[in-house]
């Protein structure tokens, strides 16, 4: 092929021009083959499409034009292999996105994104369905582990850099689930209702920041409705905001089974994904008929295809298409997953017992239902199943079994390797009396508590399941030298907190999780994680304390509808998600957003704010005042009359004992503003503080800003 025959092969042309040139040569059949497709795995009577690797989706290549097929794989935490559709194919399992959020580390977000992109390319995929950027509005949400945090800035920065890392490998990444996809209960029937100003200042802002940083090639709306209209055909969200105000140049793909009409294409949807899960192929024959009858312009069809080609050209997926059989350094990637976990695991309580001295505890008892099998991961389309994983029954989504997967990083073995203890024994904790008897004879008891969450179902309440709260209390009652490690998909209550000596929040720590946990327990790693979500003291503190009974609605696509569309009023909290709600209402949480302990201490000094127009930068000196090397998360919060305190910038800095460093932290101007048909920073004095967490300010200064309005 030459550029004379195929001018779009000229890499010096911009992606939009190249895409337009291809579309001009495509037949209608070829165009429509990229607008609707079934899942690319066998499902019911639908076989795997010819040419598909076996994954979420496949759109055929156009060989005569030199355009490769689109092969799409899930998800943010690694390249999934749902149902083992590609027998024996495995990938590296990263920690939960929530743990990556806890790291407050944009460099690690980029590096782990690069790893996912590299593995996707090596397996022959050119689109990764990654980039979870929904805010955690419902702490019991089943998919919270796939998302980053409750805060727009933290979510946008981490998700954006993760997407940028994926796309640096020549792979298109999505960002999802756009927008207000806050719960799994009734996820195909719930309308998330929120006024435009609040939506712009919270959930949309998280995506806006992430899109600006990561430039994702595709956006995936959620299953939910937004203010009474399905997200996948919500013209305000897709056309007015995403493609209009933000100038998004990529394509919008429906979630699988989330297309509801042919007219959705006029509202901004470009592709019907998983069409075999929808009532009909809306973007197939019905769309062809709509074009023939003049109800949908031909130009809109061309635009939908052009957007896909543009994104593929932009990342290099057409110039250097991926192919199966590439090399993956699984050992190096496993170590990266471990390093990511080490940077995010959060020390919530330590009365002086940690770090353990190597060999000091001769008899260690490890308790946990599966602490002899592996570390827990979340369920659903994001699930990654590395070689050596242990599985048990989980749930069912759209007729496909979703197993509970325990990644092959075994706590008991990691404790033996790290501790130097003469005796490390294990008890699964299911027999309370036997577990307590074993605890009496131990020098230290390590309890690995589990809480499994999955796509398609929310957690019922915030208590640990399977009587684990009673187990922890009983063990601490017979042996006060008890330390709890939480493997959870979000915040949990801790009625036993006062009885135990230390608590680690490990979330779902991924393929190197056990080694990361023990590295912190024995001081090989100085903990530096900070909570990306508020841990409430009780469910009564939440904006919506009660939960809907999942039996009264339908939570998955392709299933019979139960009941009617129902509405959740998110204007109760409005833009004040998470810690902002707690501050506004005067609630004292169990642990605030941004909280985390260390084995060393830090101080901040000489804080000043530099303002150049709406570009704001905080300059501050950070000093390690302790005795060990460690990393500090400098959190910069802004507040003013009428402006709830919110995170406006952060940076993670590694320092040796006694070392100081002057750091410069860019501050997000939209977090100084309100939405009033555009962003408006009111003239006045703003308090800018360094916070140990969202509730504790340690160093403050003020900056005076003039009145300023700007878009988008």
C-alpha positions in Angstrom: 0.0 0.0 0.0 1.2 3.5 -0.8 -0.1 6.9 0.1 -1.0 7.4 -3.5 -3.4 4.5 -3.3 -4.4 5.1 0.4 -3.7 8.8 1.3 -4.9 8.1 4.9 -1.7 6.1 5.3 0.2 9.4 5.4 1.1 9.7 9.1 1.9 13.4 8.7 -1.8 14.2 8.2 -3.9 14.9 11.3 -6.2 12.1 12.6 -9.4 13.9 11.6 -8.3 14.3 8.0 -7.1 10.7 7.8 -10.4 9.5 9.2 -12.4 11.6 6.8 -10.4 10.2 3.9 -11.2 6.6 4.9 -14.9 7.2 5.4 -15.2 8.7 1.9 -14.0 5.3 0.5 -16.2 3.1 2.7 -19.3 1.4 1.6 -22.5 1.6 3.5 -22.2 -2.0 4.5 -18.7 -1.3 5.9 -19.9 1.7 7.8 -22.8 -0.1 9.4 -20.6 -3.0 10.4 -18.9 -0.6 12.8 -22.1 0.8 14.4 -23.6 -2.4 16.0 -22.2 -5.7 17.1 -22.9 -8.5 19.6 -20.6 -9.5 22.4 -17.5 -11.2 21.0 -18.0 -14.3 23.2 -20.4 -17.2 22.8 -23.6 -16.2 24.6 -26.9 -18.1 24.3 -27.6 -18.7 20.7 -25.0 -16.1 19.6 -21.7 -17.6 18.6 -18.3 -15.8 18.8 -18.0 -13.7 15.6 -15.5 -15.0 13.0 -12.2 -13.1 13.5 -12.9 -12.2 17.1 -10.2 -12.9 19.6 -12.9 -13.5 22.2 -13.7 -10.5 24.4 -16.2 -7.8 24.9 -16.6 -6.7 21.3 -15.3 -7.2 17.7 -15.9 -5.0 14.6 -14.6 -6.4 11.4 -11.6 -5.0 9.6 -11.7 -3.4 6.2 -8.9 -5.2 4.5 -9.3 -3.5 1.1 -8.6 -0.1 2.8 -5.9 -1.4 5.2 -8.1 -0.9 8.3 -7.7 -3.5 11.0 -10.6 -5.0 13.0 -11.6 -3.4 16.3 -10.9 -5.8 19.1 -12.2 -4.5 22.5 -11.2 -5.9 25.9 -12.2 -5.2 29.5 -11.1 -3.3 31.7 -9.3 -0.9 34.1 -7.6 -3.5 36.3 -6.0 -5.6 33.6 -7.0 -7.5 30.4 -9.9 -9.7 31.5 -10.8 -13.1 30.1 -14.4 -13.4 31.1 -15.6 -17.0 31.1 -12.2 -18.2 30.0 -13.3 -17.5 26.4 -9.6 -17.5 25.5 -8.5 -20.7 27.2 -5.3 -20.4 29.2 -4.8 -16.7 28.4 -4.0 -14.7 31.6 -3.0 -11.2 32.5 -1.5 -9.3 35.4 -4.1 -8.3 38.0 -3.7 -4.8 39.3 -5.0 -3.5 42.6 -8.5 -2.0 42.6 -8.8 1.5 41.2 -9.9 2.6 44.6 -6.5 1.5 46.0 -4.8 3.4 43.1 -6.8 6.4 44.2 -5.5 5.9 47.8 -2.0 6.2 46.5 -2.6 9.8 45.4 0.2 8.9 42.9 -0.3 10.1 39.3 3.0 8.6 38.2 1.9 5.2 39.4 -1.4 5.7 37.6 0.5 6.4 34.4 2.8 3.4 34.9 0.0 0.9 35.6 -1.9 2.3 32.7 1.1 1.6 30.5 1.3 -1.9 31.8 -2.4 -2.6 30.9 -1.9 -1.1 27.4 1.2 -3.1 26.8 -0.5 -6.4 27.8 -3.6 -5.5 25.7 -1.4 -4.8 22.7 0.5 -8.1 23.2 -2.8 -10.0 23.2 -4.0 -8.3 19.9 -6.5 -5.8 21.4 -6.6 -2.2 20.2 -9.4 -0.9 22.5 -9.3 -1.2 26.3 -12.6 -0.6 28.2 -10.9 1.1 31.1 -10.9 4.5 32.7 -13.5 4.2 35.5 -14.2 7.8 36.6 -17.5 7.8 38.4 -17.6 9.5 41.8 -18.3 7.3 44.8 -21.7 8.8 45.9 -23.1 5.5 47.3 -20.5 4.0 49.7 -22.2 0.6 49.4 -22.0 0.6 45.6 -21.0 -2.7 44.1 -18.6 -1.2 41.5 -16.9 1.3 43.7 -13.7 -0.7 43.6 -13.5 0.1 39.8 -13.6 3.8 40.5 -11.0 6.1 42.0 -12.6 8.2 44.8 -15.4 10.4 46.0 -13.5 13.6 44.9 -13.6 15.1 41.4 -10.0 16.2 41.4 -8.5 13.0 42.6 -10.7 11.0 40.3 -9.9 13.1 37.3 -6.1 13.2 37.8 -5.8 9.5 38.6 -8.2 8.3 35.9 -6.8 10.7 33.3 -3.2 9.6 33.8 -4.2 5.9 33.8 -5.9 6.5 30.4 -2.9 8.4 29.1 -0.7 5.4 30.1 -2.9 2.9 28.3 -3.0 5.0 25.1 0.7 5.6 25.1 1.0 2.0 24.0 -1.0 2.5 20.9 -4.3 1.4 22.4 -7.5 3.3 22.6 -8.9 3.6 26.1 -12.4 4.5 27.1 -13.5 6.5 30.1 -16.7 5.3 31.9 -19.5 5.2 33.0 -20.7 8.6 31.8 -22.2 9.8 34.1 -23.7 9.5 37.6 -23.6 5.7 37.6 -23.6 5.6 41.4 -25.3 2.3 42.3 -25.8 -1.2 40.9 -29.2 -1.9 42.5 -31.6 -1.3 39.6 -28.8 0.1 37.5 -30.8 -0.3 34.3 -33.9 1.4 35.8 -32.6 4.1 38.2 -32.6 7.7 37.3 -29.8 9.7 38.9 -31.2 13.1 39.4 -29.0 16.2 40.0 -29.3 19.8 39.0 -26.9 21.1 36.3 -24.8 23.3 38.5 -24.2 20.5 41.0 -23.6 18.0 38.2 -21.1 20.3 36.5 -19.2 20.9 39.8 -18.9 17.2 40.8 -19.5 14.2 38.6 -19.1 15.9 35.3 -16.0 17.8 36.5 -14.3 14.5 37.4 -14.8 13.3 33.8 -13.9 16.7 32.3 -10.5 16.8 34.2 -9.8 13.2 33.3 -10.6 13.7 29.6 -8.4 16.8 29.4 -5.5 14.8 30.9 -6.0 11.4 29.2 -7.7 12.3 25.9 -9.5 9.0 25.8 -10.5 7.8 22.4 -14.0 6.7 23.6 -16.5 7.4 26.2 -19.0 4.8 27.6 -22.2 6.0 29.2 -23.7 4.1 32.0 -26.8 1.9 32.2 -28.6 4.5 34.4 -30.8 7.4 33.5 -29.7 10.9 34.2 -32.5 13.3 35.1 -35.1 11.0 33.6 -33.3 10.1 30.3 -31.0 7.2 29.7 -27.4 8.2 29.8 -26.8 6.5 26.4 -29.4 8.8 24.7 -29.1 11.8 26.9 -28.6 14.7 24.4 -27.7 17.2 27.2 -24.9 14.9 28.5 -23.6 13.6 25.2 -24.2 16.4 22.7 -24.4 19.6 24.7 -21.7 18.8 27.3 -19.4 16.1 26.0 -19.2 16.8 22.3 -20.3 20.5 22.5 -18.9 22.3 25.5 -15.8 20.0 25.8 -15.2 19.4 22.1 -14.7 15.7 22.6 -13.4 14.2 19.3 -13.7 10.5 20.0 -16.7 8.2 19.9 -19.4 7.3 22.4 -20.1 3.6 22.8 -23.0 2.2 24.7 -22.5 -0.1 27.6 -23.4 -3.7 26.7 -27.2 -3.9 26.5 -27.7 -0.2 27.2 -29.0 1.1 23.9 -32.7 1.9 24.0 -33.6 3.4 20.6 -32.5 4.1 17.1 -32.9 7.8 17.8 -30.1 7.5 20.4 -27.7 8.2 17.5 -29.2 11.7 17.2 -28.6 12.3 20.9 -24.9 11.6 20.6 -24.5 7.8 20.8 -22.2 6.5 18.1 -22.1 2.7 18.6 -24.5 0.1 20.0 -22.4 -2.3 22.0 -23.5 -5.8 22.9 -26.5 -5.6 20.6 -27.5 -9.2 21.4 -28.4 -8.0 24.9 -30.7 -5.2 23.7 -34.4 -5.8 22.7 -33.4 -5.2 19.0 -30.4 -4.2 16.9 -31.3 -0.5 17.0 -28.2 0.5 15.1 -28.7 -2.3 12.5 -31.7 -2.6 10.2 -33.8 0.0 12.1 -31.1 2.6 11.7 -30.7 1.8 8.0 -34.4 2.3 7.6 -34.2 5.6 9.5 -31.4 6.8 7.1 -33.4 5.7 4.0 -36.5 7.6 5.3 -34.5 10.7 6.1 -35.1 10.5 9.9 -31.3 10.2 10.5 -29.0 12.1 8.1 -26.3 10.2 6.3 -23.8 12.7 7.6 -24.5 11.4 11.2 -23.6 7.9 10.1 -20.4 9.1 8.6 -19.6 11.1 11.7 -20.1 8.1 14.0 -17.6 6.0 11.9 -15.2 8.9 11.5 -15.0 9.4 15.3 -13.9 5.8 15.7 -11.3 6.0 13.0 -10.0 9.3 14.3 -9.3 7.8 17.7 -7.6 4.7 16.3 -5.4 6.9 14.1 -4.6 9.3 17.0 -3.0 6.6 19.2 -1.3 4.7 16.3 -3.5 1.7 16.4 -4.0 1.7 12.6 -0.4 2.5 11.7 1.0 -0.1 14.0 -1.9 -2.5 14.7 -1.5 -4.9 17.6 -1.3 -8.6 17.0 -1.7 -11.6 19.3 1.5 -13.3 20.5 3.4 -10.4 21.8 5.8 -10.7 24.7 4.7 -10.0 28.3 7.1 -9.8 31.2 4.7 -11.2 33.8 7.3 -11.1 36.6 8.0 -7.4 36.1 4.3 -6.6 35.8 3.5 -8.6 39.0 6.2 -6.6 40.8 4.6 -3.3 39.4 1.2 -4.5 40.8 2.9 -5.1 44.1 4.5 -1.6 44.1 1.1 0.0 43.3 -0.5 -1.8 46.2 2.4 -0.7 48.5 1.7 2.9 47.6 -2.0 2.7 48.3 -2.6 0.5 51.3 -3.7 2.8 54.1 -2.7 2.5 57.7 -5.8 3.6 59.7 -4.8 2.7 63.3 -1.5 2.0 64.9 -1.1 2.2 68.7 2.6 1.5 68.4 2.5 -2.2 67.5 3.6 -1.6 63.9 6.0 -2.0 62.2 6.7 -5.4 63.6 10.4 -6.2 64.3 11.5 -9.2 62.2 11.6 -12.3 64.4 10.1 -10.5 67.4 6.8 -12.4 67.3 7.6 -16.1 67.6 4.1 -17.4 67.2 1.8 -15.7 64.6 -1.8 -16.7 64.0 -3.2 -15.7 60.6 -7.0 -15.8 60.5 -9.2 -15.3 57.4 -11.7 -17.3 55.4 -9.3 -17.5 52.4 -6.0 -16.1 53.7 -4.4 -19.5 52.8 -5.7 -19.2 49.2 -5.0 -15.6 48.0 -6.2 -12.0 48.2 -9.7 -11.0 47.2 -10.7 -9.2 44.0 -13.9 -7.6 42.9 -16.3 -9.2 40.5 -17.6 -8.5 37.1 -16.3 -7.4 33.7 -13.2 -5.9 35.3 -12.1 -9.2 36.9 -8.7 -10.5 36.0 -7.9 -14.2 36.6 -4.1 -14.8 36.7 -2.6 -18.3 36.6 -2.9 -19.8 40.1 -5.9 -17.9 41.2 -8.4 -19.5 43.5 -12.1 -19.2 42.7 -15.5 -19.7 44.5 -19.1 -19.1 43.4 -20.0 -15.4 43.1 -23.0 -14.2 41.2 -24.6 -14.2 37.7 -24.7 -11.3 35.3 -26.6 -11.5 32.0 -26.6 -15.3 32.2 -22.8 -15.4 32.7 -21.4 -16.7 36.0 -19.1 -14.3 37.8 -16.8 -16.0 40.2 -15.1 -14.7 43.3 -11.5 -14.6 42.4 -8.6 -14.7 44.9 -5.4 -13.6 43.3 -2.4 -15.8 43.7 -0.7 -13.8 46.4 -1.2 -15.8 49.6 -1.2 -14.0 53.0 0.0 -17.0 55.1 2.9 -17.6 52.8 3.8 -13.9 52.7 3.7 -13.7 56.5 6.0 -16.7 56.7 8.5 -15.1 54.2 8.5 -11.6 55.8 8.1 -12.2 59.5 11.0 -14.4 60.5 8.6 -16.0 63.0 9.3 -19.5 64.3 5.7 -20.5 63.9 3.0 -19.2 61.6 -0.3 -21.0 61.8 -3.6 -20.5 59.9 -7.2 -20.7 60.9 -10.1 -19.9 58.6 -12.1 -18.4 61.4 -15.3 -20.2 60.6 -15.3 -22.1 63.9 -15.3 -19.2 66.4 -14.3 -21.3 69.4 -11.4 -23.0 67.7 -10.1 -19.7 66.3 -10.2 -18.1 69.8 -8.4 -21.1 71.3 -5.7 -20.7 68.7 -5.5 -17.0 69.3 -4.8 -17.4 73.0 -1.5 -19.1 72.3 -0.3 -16.6 69.7 2.0 -13.7 70.2 0.2 -11.8 67.4 -3.1 -12.4 65.6 -3.5 -11.1 62.0 -7.1 -11.1 60.8 -7.6 -10.8 57.0 -11.2 -9.7 56.7 -13.1 -10.0 53.4 -16.0 -8.1 51.8 -16.7 -9.0 48.2 -18.3 -6.6 45.8 -19.3 -7.1 42.2 -20.8 -5.4 39.1 -24.6 -6.0 39.1 -25.1 -5.9 42.9 -24.6 -3.5 45.7 -23.3 -4.3 49.2 -26.1 -4.6 51.7 -25.1 -2.3 54.5 -21.5 -1.4 55.5 -20.9 -4.2 58.1 -18.5 -6.9 57.3 -20.4 -10.0 56.0 -20.4 -13.6 57.4 -20.2 -12.5 61.1 -16.6 -11.3 60.7 -17.2 -8.3 63.0 -18.1 -10.8 65.8 -15.0 -12.9 64.9 -12.7 -9.9 65.2 -14.2 -8.8 68.5 -13.9 -12.3 69.9 -10.3 -12.7 68.8 -9.3 -9.3 70.2 -11.1 -10.2 73.4 -8.8 -13.2 74.0 -5.7 -11.7 72.5 -5.3 -7.9 72.5 -2.3 -8.2 70.1 -4.7 -8.3 67.2 -4.2 -6.5 63.8 -6.9 -6.3 61.2 -6.3 -6.1 57.4 -9.4 -5.1 55.4 -9.8 -6.5 51.9 -12.9 -4.6 50.9 -14.5 -2.8 47.9 -15.1 0.3 49.9 -15.6 1.7 53.4 -16.9 -0.6 56.2 -18.0 -0.1 59.8 -15.6 -1.1 62.6 -17.5 -1.8 65.8 -14.4 -3.5 67.1 -12.0 -0.6 66.3 -11.2 0.2 70.0 -10.3 -3.4 70.7 -7.6 -4.0 68.1 -4.1 -2.5 67.9 -3.8 -1.7 64.3 -5.9 -1.6 61.1 -4.8 -1.6 57.4 -7.2 -0.8 54.6 -5.9 -2.9 51.7 -9.1 -2.7 49.5 -8.5 -5.3 46.7 -4.7 -5.3 46.6 -4.1 -7.2 43.3 -1.6 -9.9 42.3 1.2 -8.8 44.6 -1.2 -7.8 47.4 -0.1 -10.2 50.2 3.6 -9.2 49.8 2.6 -5.5 49.8 0.6 -6.0 53.0 3.4 -7.8 54.8 5.9 -5.3 53.6 4.0 -2.6 55.4 3.4 -4.8 58.5 7.1 -5.5 59.0 8.3 -2.0 57.9 10.0 -2.9 54.6 7.5 -0.3 53.2 6.6 2.9 55.0 2.8 3.3 54.5 1.8 6.3 52.4 -1.8 5.5 51.3 -4.5 8.1 52.1 -8.2 7.3 52.1 -9.9 8.1 48.7 -13.3 7.8 50.4 -14.8 8.8 53.7 -15.4 5.9 56.2 -18.7 6.8 57.9 -19.2 6.1 61.6 -22.7 4.9 60.8 -25.0 4.6 57.8 -27.2 7.3 59.3 -24.6 9.8 58.3 -25.0 9.1 54.6 -27.1 11.3 52.3 -29.3 8.2 51.6 -29.1 6.0 54.7 -31.8 3.5 53.4 -31.2 1.2 50.5 -33.7 -0.1 47.9 -34.5 -3.8 48.0 -32.8 -5.3 44.9 -35.7 -7.7 44.6 -38.0 -4.9 43.7 -36.2 -3.8 40.5 -33.9 -5.1 37.7 -30.2 -4.6 38.0 -28.8 -6.2 34.8 -29.5 -5.7 31.0 -31.2 -8.4 29.1 -33.3 -9.4 32.1 -37.1 -9.0 32.6 -38.0 -5.6 34.0 -39.4 -5.6 37.5 -41.3 -2.5 38.6 -41.0 1.0 37.1 -38.2 3.5 36.6 -37.3 5.0 39.9 -35.5 8.2 40.9 -32.7 8.9 43.3 -32.4 12.5 44.4 -28.7 13.3 44.4 -29.5 17.0 45.0 -29.7 16.0 48.7 -25.9 16.4 48.7 -25.6 18.2 45.3 -21.9 18.9 44.5 -20.9 18.1 48.1 -19.9 14.5 47.6 -18.3 12.5 50.3 -16.2 14.6 52.7 -17.9 17.8 51.6 -21.3 16.4 52.7 -19.8 15.3 56.1 -18.4 18.8 56.6 -21.6 20.5 55.5 -23.7 18.4 57.8 -21.3 18.5 60.8 -20.9 14.7 60.8 -17.8 13.3 62.3 -16.8 10.2 60.3 -14.9 7.1 61.5 -12.1 8.1 59.2 -12.1 11.2 56.9 -11.1 11.4 53.2 -7.4 11.8 52.9 -6.6 10.2 56.2 -3.6 7.8 56.6 -0.9 7.1 59.0 2.9 6.7 58.5 5.9 5.3 60.3 7.5 8.7 60.0 6.4 12.3 60.4 6.2 15.3 58.0 5.9 19.0 58.3 4.9 21.8 55.8 6.2 25.3 55.9 6.4 28.5 53.8 3.1 28.0 52.0 2.4 30.7 49.4 0.0 30.9 46.4 1.0 32.2 43.0 -1.9 33.5 40.9 -1.5 34.3 37.2 -5.0 34.9 35.8 -6.9 31.8 36.7 -3.7 29.7 36.8 -3.0 29.0 40.5 0.0 27.3 42.0 0.7 26.4 45.7 4.4 26.5 46.7 5.2 24.8 50.0 8.2 23.2 51.6 7.8 19.6 52.8 10.1 18.1 55.4 10.5 14.5 56.7 10.9 15.1 60.4 10.9 11.5 61.4 13.5 8.6 61.5 12.7 6.6 58.3 12.3 7.4 54.7 8.7 7.8 53.5 6.3 9.5 51.1 4.0 12.3 52.1 0.8 13.2 50.3 0.5 17.0 50.4 -3.2 17.8 50.1 -4.2 21.4 49.3 -7.7 22.4 50.1 -9.6 25.6 49.2 -12.5 27.2 51.0 -14.4 30.5 51.1 -17.7 31.9 52.2 -20.3 30.0 50.1 -17.7 27.5 48.9 -17.4 24.2 50.8 -13.8 23.1 51.5 -12.6 21.0 48.6 -9.4 19.4 47.4 -7.8 21.7 44.8 -4.4 20.0 44.3 -2.1 17.3 45.7 1.4 15.9 45.3 3.2 12.8 46.6 6.8 13.4 47.6 9.4 10.8 48.8 11.8 12.1 51.4 14.7 10.7 53.4 14.8 11.4 57.2 15.6 15.1 57.7 15.2 15.9 54.0 13.2 19.0 52.8 11.9 19.8 49.4 10.1 22.8 47.9 7.3 21.5 45.8 4.9 23.3 43.5 1.3 22.0 43.2 -1.0 23.2 40.4 -4.4 24.1 41.8 -7.5 23.5 39.7 -9.3 26.8 39.1 -12.7 25.2 38.7 -12.5 24.2 42.3 -12.5 27.9 43.3 -15.6 28.5 41.1 -19.3 27.8 40.9 -21.1 26.9 37.7 -23.4 29.8 36.5 -23.8 29.0 32.8 -20.1 28.8 32.8 -17.4 28.8 35.6 -17.4 31.9 37.8 -14.8 32.7 40.4 -16.3 35.3 42.6 -14.0 38.2 43.6 -12.9 37.7 47.2 -10.4 36.1 49.6 -9.9 32.4 49.5 -8.4 30.3 52.3 -5.9 27.8 50.9 -4.7 25.1 53.4 -2.5 22.1 53.6 -4.5 19.3 55.2 -3.5 16.2 56.9 -6.8 15.0 55.6 -10.1 16.7 54.6 -11.0 17.4 58.2 -7.6 18.6 59.6 -5.9 21.7 58.2 -2.3 22.1 59.4 -1.1 25.2 57.5 -3.1 27.9 55.8 -2.7 31.1 53.8 -5.0 33.4 51.9 -5.2 34.5 48.3 -7.3 37.4 46.9 -8.8 36.8 43.5 -10.7 39.1 41.1 -14.0 38.2 39.6 -13.5 35.9 36.7 -15.8 33.9 34.4 -14.7 31.3 31.9 -15.7 28.2 29.9 -15.8 25.3 29.4 
